[in-house]
Amino acid sequence: MSPRKSDATRRRLLDAATADFAAHGIAGARVDRIAAAAGVNKAQLYAYFGDKLGLFGAVFRLHADAVVDAVPFTADDLPQYAVRLYETAVERPELIRLATWAKLEGVVTDNLVTGSLATGSLATDDLATESSAVTVKLQAIAEAQRAGRVTASIDPQDVLALVLAMALTWSAAGLSATAAPDDPPKAHTRRKRALSQAVSGAFGAGREQG
């Protein structure tokens, strides 16, 4: 198989798996259904990804990496970081659903456990590893706290977790009505302004969005 054809096959499998995992979770996803949707046989799927959990890890990393590119982090502007996370959650709801399923089913992704959407690593139980991407964020928050730019009364890991939770209030992982791309622009503006003000007020970092 040529490299170009191999890449195309792998991408079809990832696209089909994204839809199946997002809809049915890890336990509910079916390898035969994913392979059929991608137009390949199960043997090819296993050759690319090893097993279903390996396939889920590849799917999760694909979408998490896209978030890393879309949402740069700065501890000096946590309100803007939260707003960008809100926007990305609206644009890429599949990542939120994948992470939610993983948490419900006991598959640990560093992203949600540590309060960051910036790493695509996947681990289960005793195989869980600390994410260097998360460590960098925590160090940046700690430095901003020492400089007086972020409130120092809250542990950096809790700051990060709370910012993420606030940003995902209107996502599929939140308890409020889920924001959708076709919501009225005024609704998105209202939520982002409220989010920015809440993060600024809670952590004293950055400027509120007007």
Helices and strands as residue ranges (DSSP letters): H 3-28, H 31-38, H 42-49, H 52-70, G 75-77, H 78-91, H 93-104, E 108-109, H 110-113, E 122-123, G 125-127, H 132-146, H 156-167, H 185-203
